[in-house]
Each structure stands twice: as structure tokens, then as C-alpha cells.
Amino acid sequence: MADDPHIVRTAALDWAQVFRGRHPFNAASEMRLAPLGDKTGLQRVGVSLIRIPPGKESFIPHAHALQEEFVFILEGAGEVTLDGVVHPVGPGDFVGFPTDGVVHSLKAVGPGDLVYLTGGERTATEIAEMPTIGKTMVIRGGQITMYGKDNAEEISQAEWFSRVRLDD
């Protein structure tokens, strides 16, 4: 009997087959990302299972203006940096990222991969500050605009994903 489409059996995930990518503005970023919410039909909340190899990071340090986000650590050892202060995290730890301007990032530090569940809102517009590169990202209607001190760069979703995908 086939499972109900509302159920995703994550124990059966083939990590070699899921999306492998990085944040395009963070050379230390590398992760495997399995979108779970999409598979069940969720549209207003994005939920993914992410695996980061030791010594690698998830995304560039950033702060959300409109969309809340969270991570729940399932296995491995990591460090979450909140406004420049490093905090160790491990299995069972939950970290919430409200829209309070706190710049955050996550890094795997253990001998094995850091595996976590992450989720967040999917509003039509999002604004994220990325202070380490001096840019503000605005996502609106499928278009990404990166604003710097003296310029703005328009990036389509297709271009963005071509920058983030890592080939095995």
C-alpha cells in the first residue's frame, strides 16, 4: 500500500540524490537540501531537511526583515552565530530567527555531518540584510535584487539557482 502524500519517509532519503548547493555569496557554504514541505503540498511554509559536511556553513550570515525562520538540530555538532556571538548547538536544540534584525549563520563543526530541520514563511516579498558583503537582498515576485552601497543587481530565480547548484 502506498503512503499518503502527506507523509515523507525521511529515513528512506538517498542523500546522494538530493539537491547539493551552496549560498552563492559564501564560499564556505555547502549543503544537501531535501525539501519536505513541497512534497506534502505545503505552500505557505517552507520546510527542509539539510545536511552540512564538517567545516562547512549553511548560508551567508543574514537577518530577515519579513519572514521568520527556525532550525531544529537532529544530529551532529554545530555552531550558530547570532550577532557575532558563537553558540554551540547539537541534537535537540531549537533556534528561532524572528524578524528582530539578529544576523545569524550556522556551521558544522563535528567529525560528522550536521543534520537539521529548517522551516520558514513563504511570503510574496522578503528582505534580507547580508552585512558581511554589504548587501541587502529583496525577493519579490520571483525576482531577486541585490542592493549594494552604489548599485543594484537583478537576478532571476533561474540565474540564482545556477549559482547555487554544486555538481557532484
C-alpha positions, 0 to 999 in steps of 0.5 A, spaced: 500 500 500 502 506 498 503 512 503 499 518 503 502 524 500 502 527 506 507 523 509 515 523 507 519 517 509 525 521 511 529 515 513 528 512 506 532 519 503 538 517 498 542 523 500 546 522 494 540 524 490 538 530 493 539 537 491 547 539 493 548 547 493 551 552 496 549 560 498 552 563 492 555 569 496 559 564 501 564 560 499 564 556 505 557 554 504 555 547 502 549 543 503 544 537 501 537 540 501 531 535 501 525 539 501 519 536 505 514 541 505 513 541 497 512 534 497 506 534 502 503 540 498 505 545 503 505 552 500 505 557 505 511 554 509 517 552 507 520 546 510 527 542 509 531 537 511 539 539 510 545 536 511 552 540 512 559 536 511 564 538 517 567 545 516 562 547 512 556 553 513 549 553 511 548 560 508 551 567 508 550 570 515 543 574 514 537 577 518 530 577 515 526 583 515 519 579 513 519 572 514 521 568 520 525 562 520 527 556 525 532 550 525 531 544 529 538 540 530 537 532 529 544 530 529 551 532 529 555 538 532 554 545 530 555 552 531 550 558 530 552 565 530 547 570 532 550 577 532 557 575 532 556 571 538 558 563 537 553 558 540 554 551 540 548 547 538 547 539 537 541 534 537 535 537 540 536 544 540 531 549 537 533 556 534 528 561 532 530 567 527 524 572 528 524 578 524 528 582 530 534 584 525 539 578 529 544 576 523 545 569 524 549 563 520 550 556 522 556 551 521 558 544 522 563 543 526 563 535 528 567 529 525 560 528 522 555 531 518 550 536 521 543 534 520 537 539 521 530 541 520 529 548 517 522 551 516 520 558 514 514 563 511 513 563 504 511 570 503 510 574 496 516 579 498 522 578 503 528 582 505 534 580 507 540 584 510 547 580 508 552 585 512 558 581 511 558 583 503 554 589 504 548 587 501 541 587 502 537 582 498 529 583 496 525 577 493 519 579 490 515 576 485 520 571 483 525 576 482 531 577 486 535 584 487 541 585 490 542 592 493 549 594 494 552 601 497 552 604 489 548 599 485 543 594 484 543 587 481 537 583 478 537 576 478 532 571 476 530 565 480 533 561 474 540 565 474 540 564 482 539 557 482 545 556 477 549 559 482 547 555 487 547 548 484 554 544 486 555 538 481 557 532 484 
